Amino acid sequence: MDSEQYCEEVLRPAVLPLWEEAGGSAEWFSLVEDGSKIHISAYSRQFKLGNGIVCSDWPGYSPDLNPIENVWRTLKRRLKI
């Protein structure tokens, strides 16, 4: 999937209606994306900016915010890896 597909197949049909239902307000809705190239490309940023979609800041590497990392850590500890 490229940035244009992401915008046309994900953001436009799924995110925009939610954004509009929330009144287009960052007070009620904030999009959370990771650092994937399709999420941070100039095309995607321009699409979101043009439609007023606000994204939350997301640290480049945040294992504490990713629940699966805690599962892996516990599993490794129990298996003594």
C-alpha beads as a LAMMPS data file, in Angstrom:
LAMMPS data file: protein, C-alpha beads

81 atoms
80 bonds

1 atom types
1 bond types

-500.0 500.0 xlo xhi
-500.0 500.0 ylo yhi
-500.0 500.0 zlo zhi

Masses

1 110.0

Atoms # bond

1 1 1 0.000 0.000 0.000
2 1 1 1.288 3.451 -0.820
3 1 1 0.353 6.808 0.687
4 1 1 -2.312 7.583 -1.887
5 1 1 -4.010 4.223 -1.345
6 1 1 -3.830 4.747 2.425
7 1 1 -5.557 8.104 2.131
8 1 1 -8.199 6.928 -0.331
9 1 1 -8.877 3.460 1.097
10 1 1 -8.428 4.061 4.832
11 1 1 -8.543 7.716 5.791
12 1 1 -11.285 8.909 3.448
13 1 1 -13.830 6.091 4.003
14 1 1 -13.072 5.222 7.637
15 1 1 -11.372 8.097 9.442
16 1 1 -13.001 11.146 7.851
17 1 1 -16.557 10.099 8.784
18 1 1 -15.461 9.566 12.403
19 1 1 -13.645 12.892 12.412
20 1 1 -16.716 14.665 11.074
21 1 1 -18.988 12.876 13.566
22 1 1 -16.729 14.128 16.358
23 1 1 -17.331 17.629 15.055
24 1 1 -13.869 17.915 13.529
25 1 1 -12.463 18.709 16.925
26 1 1 -9.168 17.491 18.372
27 1 1 -10.882 17.749 21.748
28 1 1 -12.907 14.629 20.884
29 1 1 -10.796 12.864 18.296
30 1 1 -7.110 12.446 17.619
31 1 1 -5.634 10.018 15.123
32 1 1 -2.786 7.844 16.394
33 1 1 -0.413 6.445 13.794
34 1 1 3.015 4.893 13.986
35 1 1 6.026 6.054 11.999
36 1 1 5.193 4.016 8.901
37 1 1 6.215 5.736 5.673
38 1 1 2.627 5.854 4.444
39 1 1 1.561 7.622 7.642
40 1 1 4.252 10.306 7.595
41 1 1 4.659 10.913 3.868
42 1 1 4.133 14.384 2.468
43 1 1 1.044 13.118 0.616
44 1 1 -0.562 11.743 3.799
45 1 1 0.364 14.793 5.856
46 1 1 -1.143 17.086 3.210
47 1 1 -4.323 14.977 3.074
48 1 1 -4.742 15.122 6.855
49 1 1 -3.911 18.829 6.980
50 1 1 -6.346 19.569 4.147
51 1 1 -9.109 17.726 5.992
52 1 1 -8.251 19.136 9.411
53 1 1 -7.360 15.757 10.908
54 1 1 -5.212 16.094 14.018
55 1 1 -2.676 13.388 14.853
56 1 1 -1.272 12.664 18.281
57 1 1 2.466 12.894 18.723
58 1 1 3.965 9.439 18.911
59 1 1 7.534 8.781 20.027
60 1 1 9.685 6.960 17.486
61 1 1 10.295 4.050 19.831
62 1 1 7.997 3.594 22.766
63 1 1 7.918 0.011 24.085
64 1 1 6.202 1.169 27.267
65 1 1 3.225 2.297 25.192
66 1 1 3.105 -0.950 23.222
67 1 1 1.396 -3.694 25.285
68 1 1 2.849 -6.547 23.236
69 1 1 6.364 -5.524 24.312
70 1 1 5.396 -6.200 27.914
71 1 1 4.067 -9.630 26.925
72 1 1 7.322 -10.491 25.115
73 1 1 9.392 -9.332 28.090
74 1 1 7.348 -11.510 30.486
75 1 1 7.517 -14.505 28.148
76 1 1 11.296 -14.191 27.769
77 1 1 11.711 -13.887 31.516
78 1 1 9.656 -17.057 32.104
79 1 1 11.517 -18.965 29.398
80 1 1 14.826 -17.539 30.628
81 1 1 15.857 -16.420 27.171

Bonds

1 1 1 2
2 1 2 3
3 1 3 4
4 1 4 5
5 1 5 6
6 1 6 7
7 1 7 8
8 1 8 9
9 1 9 10
10 1 10 11
11 1 11 12
12 1 12 13
13 1 13 14
14 1 14 15
15 1 15 16
16 1 16 17
17 1 17 18
18 1 18 19
19 1 19 20
20 1 20 21
21 1 21 22
22 1 22 23
23 1 23 24
24 1 24 25
25 1 25 26
26 1 26 27
27 1 27 28
28 1 28 29
29 1 29 30
30 1 30 31
31 1 31 32
32 1 32 33
33 1 33 34
34 1 34 35
35 1 35 36
36 1 36 37
37 1 37 38
38 1 38 39
39 1 39 40
40 1 40 41
41 1 41 42
42 1 42 43
43 1 43 44
44 1 44 45
45 1 45 46
46 1 46 47
47 1 47 48
48 1 48 49
49 1 49 50
50 1 50 51
51 1 51 52
52 1 52 53
53 1 53 54
54 1 54 55
55 1 55 56
56 1 56 57
57 1 57 58
58 1 58 59
59 1 59 60
60 1 60 61
61 1 61 62
62 1 62 63
63 1 63 64
64 1 64 65
65 1 65 66
66 1 66 67
67 1 67 68
68 1 68 69
69 1 69 70
70 1 70 71
71 1 71 72
72 1 72 73
73 1 73 74
74 1 74 75
75 1 75 76
76 1 76 77
77 1 77 78
78 1 78 79
79 1 79 80
80 1 80 81
